[in-house]
Amino acid sequence: MRPTTTLLLASITIVALTAAACGGDDKPEDSTPAPSTSPGATGPAGVGGGSIGEYDDANNFIAFGEELDVALAEADAQFFFDHTLYQDVDCGVELPSPPASCEGQSVDSTVPGIVVGVFQSEGFALDQAGYGEFIREYLTTYAQDAPADAYGGPKPQLYAYGAFGPQIPEVPPEGSIETMHAIATRVAPATPETVPGIGRTALYIGVSFIEGEWRITDLHVGPIGYVDPFSPEAAEVGADELFQFWLRWDDRPKTTPNPDAGTDQ
């Protein structure tokens, strides 16, 4: 099974965003949240402010997000490892570029790993060892002396969550009944190693609800314009058109957890 992720490449235009999904042309088993026609002004001052669509949290994504939020704040790499669904990534392809463990393997070989998309650039695949380096660097290596800005401090944090619109086709893993994206941000150091980007960046953590639990299935990294679709920079990269649903994490509904979440739907 090939990894099911979305790679947005440099050749994609703002007005016609498409995706190269590694899993083929199959359609997801379940649709993304239904859009609303009335955005609300919920964003922070200086960023733009707003929300897109509405979201019925039938599978208790917010509860998973709260654990993810803590893992980011506490640099808990083990949380990521415990909740990641590794899939077979191809060694014999040019894009996404294969992981290090593919070296010397035949072109039809695969290794377990995860794909990282890079907005406006080329993506790459990581084997489990490479993924460990990526996550640890993201959580612990940032511009510690950078001042706070409209998005917060320099440390990794969960900033928003959302679902792509139909113009961004996604192919979730087999058994997935819902796909969401947790959007983290940090101020990256001036000399990144494994994680691309310098300065304020976005990390989209793609997750799917499979067999009663949320699993991390892919990642996307990009510049500041991808942090908030209402920001001045978002229109320059097309991030204002990505979402069918989007909401700042701090503005999430404070509701009682769904007692049916975590069971087969």
Secondary structure, 3 states (H helix, E strand, C coil): CCCCCEECCCCCCHHHCCCEECCCCCCCCCCCCCCCCCCCCCCCCCCCCCCECCCCCCCCHHHHHHHHHHHHHCCCHHHHHHCECCEEEECCCCCCECCHHHCCCCCCCEEEEEEEEECCCCCEEEEHHHHHHHHHHHHHCCCCCCCCECCECCCCEEEEEEEECCCCCCCCCCCEEEEEEEEEEEEECCCCCCCCCCEEEEEEEEEEEECCEEEEEEEEEEEHHHCCCCCCCHHHHCHHHCEEEEEEHHHCCCCCCCCCCCCCC
